[in-house]
Amino acid sequence: MPLRIVFMGTPDFSVPCLSELVGVGHDVACVYTQPPRAAGRGQKERLSPVHAFAEQAGIPVVTTPTLKDPHEQRGFAAIGADVAVVIAYGLILPGEVLQAPKHGCLNLHASLLPRWRGAAPIQRAIMAGDAETGVMVMQMDEGLDTGPVCLGDRTSIGADETAGELHDRLSRLGADLMVRALAALERGSLDCKEQEEEGVTYAAKIEKAEARIDWNSPASDLHNMIRGLSPFPGAWFELEVNGKSERIKVLRSSLTDGAGTPGKVLDDALTVACGSGSVQLTRLQRAGKKPMLAGEFLRGVPVVSGTTLS
């Protein structure tokens, strides 16, 4: 018998799971998502990706700015859900909400818990040089990603894989995992176990200030930083263009041989010396411009061998 579900999510990462739940025949009674936000050059209000999908699927949508209000909590409980599925919703769920569905709230988290609890597990895993990550379905409690883990899948992280690429893979992997978790819940066989106490790390929100490239860092660290921050917010350095300092984002790089003063360009293909080793910058973006491969970038902004980057 299909489960009656409240789905709670906001960004693109959440959409494949919502689509799968609808596709396999569950009764998605309502979607909770963040309110429309001003976006783009015109600053017009834009629906969240989950909101847009729900409207197309004919699912009722709630965009309350808080769930701490007792009136909102009573409305949530009145839905009579068997379970709530929570994926990157964006609001803290108080105890009254966590306990309202018959089987509580299941969260999909993009890491191998207890490693990388918190807001930015995909980016932090890459920036730390992790070779492996995964997705896990967790029974939510009032802690920060501390609840019992019910099901998980592991996957390797490619040596040059960016956060954007890994995000898309984990989104699809997570959708399949949640469908399997709910099937087990229907059968009464979903077994959730407390997380290990050792190996806890926290994936703090990415701050813009930490995206500036420090060429004194080892090449491997910079390569991980560049791909971990791609496509957003994008690791960056400053370059003088037509007499003005311009911020240049680096969206892709590769590790190469070479040595020199940190920040020195070693050839005509944007190989840059680091604290140890060097990186080749292969995909870049100027402010207000589209991303481009290094060859196209260099045709518009020549950076000759011997240049020292800030």
Protein Blocks (a to p, Z undefined) as FASTA:
>chain_A
ZZddddddfblmlmmmmmmmmmnopacfbccddddddedjkopacddfklmmmmmnopac
dfbfbfkbmklmmmmmmnopabdcdehkopacdfklmmmpmnlpaddddbddfehiajkl
mlmmmmnopabdcdddddddfbehkaccfbdcdddddfklcfklmmmmmmmmmmmmmmmm
mmmmmnopaccddddfehpacdddddfklmpccfkbcfklmmmmmmmmpcbebiadddde
ehiacddddfbdcddeddddehiafbfnopacdfeocdddfbdcdehiacddfklmmmmm
ccdehiacZZ
